Amino acid sequence: MSGTRKVAGLAMVAALCLILGSGLSALAQTPAAGGQDAGAGKQPYTMAEYNSYQACASEKVPATQVKCLDDFVSKYPNSALLIYVYPLYVQAYGQLKNYQKVMEYSDKVIGLGDKIDAGGQYQALYAHCFAYNALSAAQQADPATAKAARDAAVSGLKALDGVKKPDGMTDDAFATQKKQIQIYFNGTAAQASVNIKDYAGAIPFYKAVLALNPDDGITSYRLGLAYEALTPPQHMDAFWSIARAVTAKGATQAQSAKVKDYLRKLIVNYQQAACDNLTDAELAELLQLAGSSADRPASYNLPSSADLDAARKDMTIASVVTDLKAGGDKAKVTWLASCGLEFPEVPGKVIENIPGDVIELKVAFVTSDAEFDAKTTPDMDVKIAGQPDVVRVEKDSAIHFTGTLVSYDPDPAFMLHWEKGKVKDDDIPKEKAAPKKTVHKKPSS
């Protein structure tokens, strides 16, 4: 999944001309010649200042313009024209792709306070965020730079509320543009938080993006990573968010497959269950549920490896059978814990012996003489390989076998399925000796 620049790519494209083109150009509009402030009755700048500024504003070569602006600021460090000069710096450094300087002079624009209206404040804050997202990964990871970008994004969201709809733009178009910029600011704040490992701080910003665009698979994925990176991790919220990324409408088939594989690995590591088919079933259920709801239900949960270890602590085959027949959450945990385990000397009554290269025993699980006498139908299917003598085990025989539990059928046709079975040698009838041949002696003559 790509980074913040791709997260907010749509917003960037839609707003680029407005913000970094005509937007800052409007902010850096030409001041009135003569500098007479009729309302205040005083002259805020001299004609020399004005002419010097005009020379810089007319310069078309960015590097030359920067030198001109530097000269202006050195001569007039407190000029009233700085409200026009600083935005010119932002534009020039943007053209030069000197993004550190773009952020620096965007901040200078912000520092002018109420001398800049809400639209100008917003434009400068957007420029700061845009420049931050254009930095290298190493530069973005600098704590001071990342925190400044996050602050700019948060302030940008507030300033955006004060921006007036441009003349000639419809309400719907303005609302759409505003929504895209809100996504961009929130995405920037989230990524800046991640870059300084403030995962808890990133989560509300990712959620804000998803509130505006629920089908944003990249943001869902990054939200899941943030949940997973918390101390301690919030695994269920992480799994749910990443599952949302798998099923996102905008995700390509390749992206979905890659994220799905990653999610499966997370679940495997979280549970450490022995049977892969159970993980696949859990994953399929999770994808179905997450695909239909942005919010994880409080009731959704997957047992952890600690839960499974606790279930295995005092586990016996008798307790497994009891729990599985009971059903519910207890059965789910017991099955995840027991599937793939080898159980020694499982007692049973043979109901049917099916010969073959792999011998199949149909066995009734019994724990007492009364059960042995009463049971006439099997509830265990045991595959025996490499033990051909088992073919001699007769119907209604009592046996003990060791095997690996691989699957089960729930009630009403309850059946445990075993592989790699081996019957206890003492329970296998000895091979009958061949009858001795009678030797007839010739009669003596």
C-alpha positions as CSV (number, residue, x, y, z in Angstrom):
1,M,0.0,0.0,0.0
2,S,1.3,3.4,-0.9
3,G,1.9,6.4,1.4
4,T,0.1,9.6,2.2
5,R,0.8,11.2,-1.1
6,K,-1.3,8.4,-2.8
7,V,-3.8,8.4,0.0
8,A,-4.7,12.0,-0.8
9,G,-3.8,11.9,-4.5
10,L,-7.3,12.8,-5.6
11,A,-7.5,15.7,-3.3
12,M,-4.1,16.9,-4.4
13,V,-5.0,16.8,-8.0
14,A,-8.3,18.6,-7.5
15,A,-6.9,21.3,-5.3
16,L,-3.4,21.8,-6.8
17,C,-4.3,24.6,-9.1
18,L,-6.5,26.3,-6.6
19,I,-4.0,26.1,-3.7
20,L,-0.5,26.2,-5.2
21,G,-1.4,28.1,-8.3
22,S,-4.1,30.7,-8.4
23,G,-4.6,30.3,-4.6
24,L,-1.3,31.7,-3.5
25,S,-1.2,34.0,-6.4
26,A,-4.4,35.6,-5.1
27,L,-2.8,35.7,-1.7
28,A,0.2,37.4,-3.2
29,Q,-1.9,40.0,-5.0
30,T,-0.4,43.3,-6.0
31,P,-0.7,46.0,-3.4
32,A,-2.0,49.4,-4.3
33,A,0.6,51.9,-5.6
34,G,1.5,54.7,-3.3
35,G,0.6,52.7,-0.2
36,Q,-2.0,55.1,1.1
37,D,-4.2,53.5,3.8
38,A,-7.3,55.7,3.6
39,G,-8.9,54.2,6.6
40,A,-6.0,54.7,8.9
41,G,-4.9,57.9,7.3
42,K,-1.3,56.8,7.2
43,Q,1.1,55.3,4.6
44,P,2.1,51.7,5.5
45,Y,4.9,51.5,2.9
46,T,7.0,53.8,0.8
47,M,7.0,54.1,-3.0
48,A,10.6,52.7,-2.9
49,E,9.3,49.6,-1.1
50,Y,6.5,49.2,-3.5
51,N,8.7,49.4,-6.6
52,S,11.2,47.0,-5.1
53,Y,8.3,44.5,-4.3
54,Q,7.0,45.0,-7.9
55,A,10.3,44.1,-9.3
56,C,10.4,40.9,-7.4
57,A,6.8,40.0,-8.2
58,S,7.5,40.5,-11.9
59,E,10.5,38.2,-11.9
60,K,9.7,34.9,-13.8
61,V,12.8,32.9,-12.9
62,P,12.3,31.3,-9.4
63,A,15.9,31.4,-8.3
64,T,16.3,35.0,-9.4
65,Q,13.1,35.9,-7.7
66,V,14.3,34.4,-4.4
67,K,17.4,36.5,-4.6
68,C,15.3,39.6,-5.2
69,L,13.0,38.8,-2.3
70,D,16.0,38.2,0.0
71,D,17.3,41.6,-1.0
72,F,13.8,43.1,-0.3
73,V,13.6,41.6,3.2
74,S,17.1,42.6,4.1
75,K,16.2,46.2,3.3
76,Y,12.7,46.2,4.7
77,P,12.6,43.6,7.4
78,N,9.4,45.0,8.9
79,S,7.6,46.0,5.7
80,A,3.8,45.9,5.5
81,L,4.4,44.3,2.2
82,L,5.6,41.1,3.8
83,I,2.0,39.8,3.6
84,Y,2.7,39.7,-0.2
85,V,6.4,38.9,-0.1
86,Y,6.2,35.6,1.9
87,P,3.6,34.0,-0.4
88,L,5.9,34.8,-3.3
89,Y,8.7,32.9,-1.5
90,V,6.3,29.9,-1.1
91,Q,5.6,29.9,-4.8
92,A,9.2,30.3,-5.9
93,Y,10.5,27.6,-3.6
94,G,7.7,25.4,-4.7
95,Q,8.9,25.7,-8.3
96,L,12.4,25.0,-7.2
97,K,11.2,21.9,-5.2
98,N,12.9,23.2,-2.1
99,Y,10.2,21.8,0.2
100,Q,12.0,22.7,3.4
101,K,11.9,26.3,2.4
102,V,8.3,26.0,1.3
103,M,7.4,24.9,4.8
104,E,9.5,27.6,6.4
105,Y,7.9,30.5,4.4
106,S,4.4,29.0,4.8
107,D,5.0,29.2,8.5
108,K,6.1,32.8,8.1
109,V,2.8,33.5,6.3
110,I,0.9,31.9,9.2
111,G,3.0,33.9,11.7
112,L,1.5,37.1,10.3
113,G,-1.7,36.2,12.2
114,D,-4.8,38.2,11.5
115,K,-3.0,40.2,8.8
116,I,-3.8,37.2,6.7
117,D,-7.5,36.2,6.2
118,A,-8.9,32.6,6.7
119,G,-8.4,31.8,3.0
120,G,-4.7,32.9,3.1
121,Q,-4.1,31.0,6.3
122,Y,-5.6,27.9,4.8
123,Q,-3.6,28.2,1.6
124,A,-0.3,28.6,3.5
125,L,-1.2,25.6,5.8
126,Y,-2.0,23.5,2.7
127,A,1.3,24.5,1.1
128,H,3.1,23.4,4.3
129,C,1.4,20.0,4.2
130,F,2.0,19.6,0.5
131,A,5.7,20.3,1.0
132,Y,5.9,17.8,3.9
133,N,4.4,15.0,1.8
134,A,6.9,15.8,-1.0
135,L,9.9,15.2,1.3
136,S,11.9,12.0,1.4
137,A,10.9,9.3,4.0
138,A,13.9,10.1,6.1
139,Q,13.0,13.8,6.1
140,Q,9.4,13.1,7.0
141,A,10.6,11.0,9.9
142,D,12.4,13.9,11.6
143,P,10.3,14.5,14.8
144,A,10.3,18.3,14.6
145,T,9.3,18.2,10.9
146,A,6.6,15.7,11.4
147,K,5.1,17.4,14.4
148,A,5.1,20.7,12.5
149,A,3.3,19.1,9.6
150,R,0.7,17.5,11.9
151,D,0.1,20.9,13.6
152,A,-0.2,22.5,10.1
153,A,-2.8,19.9,9.1
154,V,-4.9,20.3,12.2
155,S,-4.8,24.1,11.8
156,G,-5.6,23.7,8.1
157,L,-8.8,21.9,9.0
158,K,-9.8,24.7,11.3
159,A,-8.9,27.4,8.7
160,L,-10.8,25.5,6.0
161,D,-14.0,26.2,7.9
162,G,-13.5,29.9,7.4
163,V,-12.9,29.7,3.7
164,K,-15.7,31.3,1.7
165,K,-17.1,29.7,-1.4
166,P,-15.5,31.2,-4.6
167,D,-17.9,33.2,-6.8
168,G,-19.2,31.1,-9.7
169,M,-18.7,27.7,-7.9
170,T,-21.8,25.7,-7.0
171,D,-22.5,24.6,-3.5
172,D,-22.0,20.9,-4.5
173,A,-18.7,21.6,-6.2
174,F,-17.4,23.5,-3.2
175,A,-18.6,20.8,-0.8
176,T,-16.8,18.2,-2.9
177,Q,-13.6,20.2,-3.0
178,K,-13.7,20.9,0.7
179,K,-14.3,17.2,1.5
180,Q,-11.2,16.3,-0.6
181,I,-9.1,18.8,1.3
182,Q,-10.3,17.6,4.6
183,I,-9.2,14.1,3.6
184,Y,-5.8,15.5,2.6
185,F,-5.3,17.3,5.9
186,N,-6.4,14.3,8.0
187,G,-4.3,11.9,5.9
188,T,-1.2,14.2,6.4
189,A,-1.8,14.4,10.1
190,A,-2.1,10.6,10.4
191,Q,1.0,9.9,8.4
192,A,3.0,12.5,10.3
193,S,1.9,10.8,13.6
194,V,3.0,7.4,12.3
195,N,6.3,8.9,11.2
196,I,7.0,9.8,14.9
197,K,5.6,6.5,16.0
198,D,2.6,8.1,17.7
199,Y,0.2,5.4,16.5
200,A,-2.5,6.3,19.0
201,G,-2.4,9.8,17.7
202,A,-2.7,8.6,14.1
203,I,-5.8,6.6,14.7
204,P,-8.4,9.4,15.0
205,F,-7.1,11.0,11.8
206,Y,-7.3,7.8,9.9
207,K,-10.9,7.4,11.2
208,A,-11.7,10.9,10.1
209,V,-10.6,10.1,6.6
210,L,-12.7,6.9,6.5
211,A,-15.7,8.9,7.8
212,L,-15.4,11.0,4.7
213,N,-14.5,8.1,2.4
214,P,-15.4,4.6,3.8
215,D,-14.1,2.8,0.8
216,D,-10.6,4.1,1.0
217,G,-8.7,0.8,1.2
218,I,-5.3,2.4,1.7
219,T,-6.4,4.3,4.8
220,S,-8.2,1.1,6.2
221,Y,-4.9,-0.8,5.8
222,R,-2.9,1.9,7.5
223,L,-5.4,2.2,10.3
224,G,-5.0,-1.6,10.8
225,L,-1.3,-1.2,11.0
226,A,-1.6,1.6,13.6
227,Y,-3.9,-0.6,15.7
228,E,-1.3,-3.5,15.4
229,A,1.5,-1.1,16.4
230,L,-0.1,0.0,19.7
231,T,1.3,-1.2,23.0
232,P,-0.4,-3.5,23.6
233,P,-1.7,-4.1,20.1
234,Q,-5.5,-4.0,19.5
235,H,-5.5,-7.1,17.3
236,M,-9.3,-7.3,16.7
237,D,-9.5,-3.7,15.4
238,A,-6.4,-4.2,13.4
239,F,-7.7,-7.4,11.7
240,W,-11.1,-5.7,11.0
241,S,-9.5,-2.6,9.4
242,I,-7.1,-4.7,7.3
243,A,-10.0,-6.9,6.2
244,R,-11.8,-3.7,5.1
245,A,-8.8,-2.9,2.9
246,V,-9.0,-6.4,1.3
247,T,-12.6,-5.8,0.4
248,A,-12.4,-2.1,-0.5
249,K,-14.0,-1.2,-3.8
250,G,-11.0,0.7,-5.0
251,A,-8.5,-2.0,-4.3
252,T,-7.0,-3.8,-7.3
253,Q,-7.0,-7.6,-7.4
254,A,-3.2,-7.6,-6.8
255,Q,-3.6,-5.3,-3.8
256,S,-6.4,-7.4,-2.3
257,A,-4.4,-10.6,-2.7
258,K,-1.3,-9.1,-1.1
259,V,-3.2,-7.6,1.9
260,K,-5.2,-10.8,2.3
261,D,-2.1,-12.8,2.5
262,Y,-0.6,-10.4,5.1
263,L,-3.8,-10.6,7.2
264,R,-3.7,-14.3,7.2
265,K,-0.1,-14.3,8.5
266,L,-1.2,-11.9,11.2
267,I,-4.0,-14.3,12.3
268,V,-1.7,-17.3,12.2
269,N,0.9,-15.5,14.4
270,Y,-1.8,-14.3,16.7
271,Q,-3.4,-17.8,17.2
272,Q,-0.7,-20.3,16.4
273,A,-3.4,-22.9,15.6
274,A,-2.2,-26.1,14.1
275,C,-4.9,-26.6,11.4
276,D,-4.5,-24.3,8.4
277,N,-8.1,-25.0,7.3
278,L,-9.4,-23.4,10.5
279,T,-7.4,-20.2,9.8
280,D,-8.8,-20.1,6.3
281,A,-12.4,-20.4,7.6
282,E,-11.8,-17.6,10.1
283,L,-10.3,-15.4,7.5
284,A,-13.2,-16.0,5.1
285,E,-15.7,-15.2,7.9
286,L,-13.8,-12.0,8.8
287,L,-13.7,-10.8,5.2
288,Q,-17.4,-11.3,4.8
289,L,-18.3,-9.5,8.0
290,A,-15.9,-6.6,7.5
291,G,-17.0,-6.2,3.9
292,S,-20.5,-5.3,5.1
293,S,-19.7,-3.1,8.2
294,A,-17.1,-0.3,8.7
295,D,-17.3,-0.8,12.5
296,R,-16.3,-3.9,14.3
297,P,-19.0,-5.4,16.5
298,A,-17.9,-5.6,20.1
299,S,-18.9,-9.3,20.0
300,Y,-16.4,-10.2,17.3
301,N,-13.4,-11.9,18.6
302,L,-10.7,-14.5,17.7
303,P,-9.1,-16.6,20.4
304,S,-5.5,-15.8,20.9
305,S,-2.6,-18.3,21.3
306,A,-2.8,-17.7,25.1
307,D,-6.4,-18.7,25.0
308,L,-5.6,-21.8,23.1
309,D,-2.7,-22.7,25.4
310,A,-5.0,-22.3,28.4
311,A,-7.6,-24.6,26.8
312,R,-4.9,-27.2,26.1
313,K,-3.6,-27.1,29.7
314,D,-6.0,-29.7,31.1
315,M,-7.3,-31.0,27.8
316,T,-8.2,-34.7,27.4
317,I,-10.0,-36.4,24.5
318,A,-13.0,-36.8,26.8
319,S,-13.1,-33.1,27.5
320,V,-12.7,-32.4,23.8
321,V,-15.7,-34.6,22.9
322,T,-17.8,-32.9,25.7
323,D,-17.0,-29.4,24.6
324,L,-17.5,-30.0,20.9
325,K,-20.9,-31.6,21.5
326,A,-21.9,-28.6,23.7
327,G,-21.3,-26.2,20.8
328,G,-21.0,-22.4,21.1
329,D,-17.8,-20.3,21.9
330,K,-16.4,-23.1,24.1
331,A,-16.5,-25.5,21.2
332,K,-14.8,-23.0,18.9
333,V,-11.9,-22.4,21.3
334,T,-11.6,-26.2,22.1
335,W,-11.5,-27.1,18.4
336,L,-8.9,-24.5,17.5
337,A,-6.8,-25.8,20.4
338,S,-7.2,-29.5,19.7
339,C,-7.2,-29.7,15.9
340,G,-3.9,-31.0,14.8
341,L,-2.9,-32.4,18.2
342,E,-1.9,-36.1,18.7
343,F,-3.8,-37.8,21.5
344,P,-2.4,-41.1,23.0
345,E,-4.4,-44.3,23.7
346,V,-7.9,-43.1,22.9
347,P,-10.3,-45.8,24.1
348,G,-13.0,-47.1,21.7
349,K,-15.2,-49.9,20.5
350,V,-14.7,-51.1,16.9
351,I,-17.9,-50.9,14.9
352,E,-16.5,-51.6,11.5
353,N,-13.0,-52.4,10.1
354,I,-12.6,-51.5,6.4
355,P,-9.4,-53.0,4.9
356,G,-7.2,-51.4,2.3
357,D,-3.8,-49.8,1.8
358,V,-5.0,-47.4,4.5
359,I,-7.2,-49.3,7.0
360,E,-10.2,-47.3,8.2
361,L,-11.7,-48.1,11.5
362,K,-15.2,-46.9,12.5
363,V,-15.0,-46.6,16.3
364,A,-17.3,-45.6,19.1
365,F,-15.6,-43.5,21.8
366,V,-16.2,-45.1,25.2
367,T,-15.1,-44.3,28.7
368,S,-16.9,-47.0,30.7
369,D,-18.1,-50.6,30.4
370,A,-21.7,-49.3,30.3
371,E,-20.9,-47.1,27.3
372,F,-19.1,-50.0,25.7
373,D,-22.1,-52.2,26.0
374,A,-24.6,-49.5,24.9
375,K,-22.9,-48.0,21.8
376,T,-23.6,-49.5,18.4
377,T,-22.8,-46.6,16.1
378,P,-19.4,-45.0,15.5
379,D,-18.5,-41.4,16.3
380,M,-14.8,-41.6,15.3
381,D,-13.2,-42.4,11.9
382,V,-9.6,-43.5,12.3
383,K,-7.2,-43.9,9.3
384,I,-4.4,-46.4,10.0
385,A,-1.4,-46.5,7.7
386,G,1.7,-48.7,8.0
387,Q,0.1,-51.1,10.5
388,P,-1.3,-54.0,8.3
389,D,-1.9,-56.3,11.3
390,V,-4.8,-54.0,12.3
391,V,-6.9,-55.8,9.6
392,R,-7.3,-58.6,12.2
393,V,-9.1,-56.4,14.7
394,E,-12.7,-57.6,14.8
395,K,-16.0,-55.9,15.2
396,D,-17.0,-55.1,18.8
397,S,-13.4,-55.3,19.9
398,A,-12.0,-52.9,22.5
399,I,-9.0,-50.9,21.3
400,H,-6.8,-48.0,22.2
401,F,-5.2,-45.9,19.5
402,T,-2.9,-42.9,19.1
403,G,-3.8,-40.5,16.4
404,T,-3.9,-36.9,15.1
405,L,-7.2,-35.1,15.3
406,V,-7.8,-33.4,11.9
407,S,-11.5,-32.5,11.7
408,Y,-14.9,-33.2,13.1
409,D,-18.6,-33.1,12.1
410,P,-20.9,-31.4,14.7
411,D,-24.1,-32.9,16.0
412,P,-26.5,-34.4,15.0
413,A,-24.1,-36.6,13.1
414,F,-21.1,-36.1,15.4
415,M,-17.9,-37.6,14.1
416,L,-14.2,-37.1,15.0
417,H,-11.8,-37.7,12.1
418,W,-8.3,-39.0,12.9
419,E,-5.2,-39.6,10.8
420,K,-1.8,-41.2,11.4
421,G,-3.6,-43.7,13.7
422,K,-1.8,-46.5,15.4
423,V,-3.6,-49.2,17.4
424,K,-2.0,-50.4,20.6
425,D,-0.1,-53.6,19.8
426,D,-1.7,-55.4,22.8
427,D,-5.2,-54.8,21.3
428,I,-4.3,-56.5,17.9
429,P,-5.1,-60.2,17.9
430,K,-2.2,-62.4,17.3
431,E,-2.0,-64.1,13.9
432,K,-3.3,-67.6,14.1
433,A,-0.7,-70.3,13.5
434,A,-1.2,-72.4,10.4
435,P,-2.5,-75.9,11.2
436,K,0.1,-78.6,11.2
437,K,0.1,-81.0,8.3
438,T,-0.6,-84.7,9.2
439,V,2.3,-86.9,8.1
440,H,1.1,-90.3,7.0
441,K,3.7,-93.0,7.4
442,K,3.8,-95.8,4.9
443,P,2.6,-99.1,6.4
444,S,5.4,-101.4,7.1
445,S,5.5,-104.4,4.7
